[in-house]
């Protein structure tokens, strides 16, 4: 396994991706971001395309929907470019690198708007989803102070709520998405973010003529350590789910049926792709690589939200908070990276085989 495909920062990941794309002869496009990274450097989403410009069959691989998770997602993209697959006629691969470059560079899951991009794909012309349980718990999820006594009291309050309403209700309250607290966790926003608008522009530019599309959105944080779970949020029983199972087999899980490490959520990227690619036959999975237990993740997300709401992202506490978040969503161990590469290669190969078999 070429573990040198992985990087330790956004600038390093971008440089490796661009170099690998050029070596592979891919067609590159750049989608500049208006802000800069912590080092003052430029930010951008970059796309690399292998195969015909007007191919009917396309495999799309996304990284950094949740910014910091791009450290894991970028590696398999670079690996694919360093060992390009032999593509059948009328088939292409589109790699979307760092769709949330601000979150990637600053080692946050969210965008510059503090929006979870994977909750942002709702129809903002309609009433937004309500999550009253989150509103009730928000002061405990994000206390203004970070001292031990305050955090312990917040944990006691959350545990009491969980004891009264159940573990499942608390998970739904916390992470299904909320549209009422702009400083809070899993915030879906009040309108399309830069990352969503850029995604929509990429889809128009790259997939207008595609007829069959496999999408793999790279994620980390849920499930057993190192295992890559293909999570499918298409409507149960529909043709898109059937297509996903033809391509990726029985390892496909469905949150809407309770078979996944994830749960039903609002505003997923998958839903936006369904709308934007209504002209094509698609199957979309989030390839979720497990890391560490949820309580550790909850702590790192709480600390990150506190840093950007009540602290100083350039202050003395920032480095430790960012490092903890990075290490939770991108474990710094070779065995984990090997599992990510092995499973990614398998899932990409299955997708290309599935595309070739469709009529």
Protein Blocks (a to p, Z undefined) as FASTA:
>chain_A
ZZklpcfbfklmmmmmmmmmmmnopacdddddfbdcfkopacddddddedjfkbfbdcdd
dehklmmlmmmmmmmmmmmmmmccdddehiacdddehkllmlmmnopabdfkopafklmm
ccfkbccdddfklmmmmmmmmcfbfcfklmmmmmmmmmmmmmmnojklmmmmmmnopckb
mkbghiebjbdcfklmmmmmmmmmmmmmpcbdcdddddehiacehiacdddfbdehiakl
mmmmmmnojmbccfknopafbdcdehiaklmmmmmmmmbccddddddddfbdfklmmmmm
mmmmmmmmmmcfkbmklmmmmmmmmmmmmccbfklmmmmmmmmmmmmmmmmmmmmmpZZ
